[in-house]
């Protein structure tokens, strides 16, 4: 049976149905928006990290330092590190690119703010009226206007894109810190390498001096009729070989000095000089795995990139929700520019709500792609964590083994020196040949060379360990 409402107010029923439909659509959109805009848990380091390192190194009798510069006890070496950080062209280029990224951060931020544009235009139409003839005719007009447009970020999509951009800048800041710490480490290690080459050259000079002395003794013995020409020829051959080896050591030293000068931003003239004494380079502080990894700039950059990827994935989800925008225009027109000042001001405001309905699955696929990229960023972070753990374990293992080798070769040097003195005595007494003496001297110099390189390797490894546990320069860029 028809009611009074049906008979007398059919438009009211239509409005009611339309209002209910609009309410249902609004509720469904809001529920979808709430589903897509719910907060996600913050990404952290894996919870299954070991509590302690597998490799144990006894550091009870060793000094320790909390950062990379704290490992250095030489003022001139610290000065070289600061020079490298100020003048190295690669690091300066990285800093300038980071600065550019900071400027570009304004682009996603500006999307959240209203856009205001002003313009002046000149046109022609056929809307003019001739007062004499009463007919329409073409006329020229001028228009000055101001336009405002603003996308209302109902779901936080633009905020997500801005957060993603900030996280990317943060990641690149950490990349810069890593590059800066790596440069400081390479500078110290390059200095250690040139010191090792300088000491190796000194050992080679010592060998050559010994062989030249033996050669001089043998030629005198030959002249005195006490020695043979064969002995002298053998000694002279060893002397020439030592002279060639010394030239090789000099070339190695020149290359290592030039490599250091390049890091310092200097012309590679091979003119940098230093002493020959080993510096005291203590062990860095090695915290528990979770604490150590959290200090590494590459881990911090990885965490920031995961958050950036997750924010982009959220933004891609929200791109499928309705878009609300406001726009407005205020303008004046006149047939002459001078008329605009006294012309009537017109304005208009427009609010628009757009709901993407069908785009061939583009928005859905873009959202899925962004979620896959977010998962890939998590896997990248996992890979960085594993690589970081491996770097620390390798450095700790090498520190442990190098300590054993240095002690063993230290004893070997002492024994080889005793052996050399013994064979010098036996040769002078005529109890042994020159061959035995030369072999003893060669063994002594070879062991000294190996010990020299092991000490350089140990110092360089401690720098690697400092980087591995996040003990960088320590201050902000």
C-alpha positions, 0 to 999 in steps of 0.5 A: 500500500502506498504511503503519504510519503510515496504519494506526495514527495517522491523526490524526497525518497530519491534523495533519501536513497541517494543519501544512503548510497552516498553514506554507504560509499563513504563508509566503505571508502573510509574502511578501505582507507583505514585498512590501507593507512594502518601503521606498520611496525618499525624495522629493526635489526634481526632478533636472532643476532648472536649474543657474543662473537664466535672468535675470542681475542684476549684484550686484557693486556691491550689498550683500546680506543672508542673511535678511529682517530683514537687509535692513532697516537701520532699527531702528524698522522692525525693531521694527514687524516684531516687533510684527506677529509678536507681535500679528497676530491671523491669525498668532496663530490660525495658531500656535494651530491648529498647537499643536492639531495637535501635541496631536492627534498623540497620537491616532495614537501611542496606537494603537500602545500597549496600551489599559487600561480599568477599570470597575465594573458592577452586574447581575442574573441567575438564577444564585443558589442559595437555601440553604434551598430549594435552588432557583435564584433571581435575584441581584444581583452587582457586578463590578470589572474591568480590561481590556487590549487591544493590536494588535500592529503586525506589518507597521508599519501603525500606524507608517505612520499615525503617521509620516503624522500627524507629516509632516502636523504638520511640513507645518503647521509649515512653513505657519506659517513661510511665514505668518510670513515672509509677514507680515514681508514684508507689514509691510515692504512696507506700510511702504514703501507708506506711505512712498511715499504720504508722499513722494508727498504731499510732492511734491504739496505741493511742486507746490501751493506752486509753483502758489500762488506762480505764482498770487500772482505773476500776480495781482500782475502783473495788478494792476500791469497787466502780466498778463492775467486769462486767465493768472491764471485758468489758474494758479488752475485748476491750483492748485485741481486740485493742491489736489484731488490733494493731498487724494487723496494724503492719503486714500491715505496714510491708507489705507496707514497703516491697512493697516500698523496692521492688520498690526501688530494695532493699531486702524486710527486712521491715527496711525502716523508715519515719516520720508520718506527711503528706507531702504537695502534690499540684495539678498537672497542668490540661491543656485542654484535647488536650494539656494534652493528647498530653503530655502522653507517651502512646498517643505519643506511639500510634501515633508512632505505627499508623505511623509505621503501615501506613508505613508498609502498604505503603511498602506492596503496593509497593512490587507489583511494579517492583524491580530494582537491581544491582549486580557486581562481581570482581574476580581472579582465579589460579591453585595455591593460589600463582598464584592469585596475577599475574592472570587477574582480571575479573569483571561483572555487572548485572542490573535486573528489576523484575515485580511480575506477579502472586503469587496467590494473596499473595502480594495483600492479604499482602497489604490488611492485612497491611492496616487492621492492620493500621486501627486497630492501629488507633482504638487502638489509639482511645481506648487509647484516651478514656481511658485517658479522663476517667482517668482524669475525674475519678481523677478530680471527686475523687479529688472533692469528697475526698475534701468534705469527708475530710472536713466532717470527719475533723468536725466529728473528732472534734465532736467525741473528744468532745463527748469522753471528755463529756462521760469521765466527765459523767462517772467520775461523775457517770452519765453514764456507762462505755459502753457509754464511750467505745462507744464514744472512739471507734467512735472517733478512727474509725473516725480518721482512716477513715480520715487518709485513706481519706488523703492517698487516696487524695494524691495517687489520685493526683499522678494518676491525674498527670500521667493522664494529662501527668505530668511525670518526664519530662526529657528524658531517 
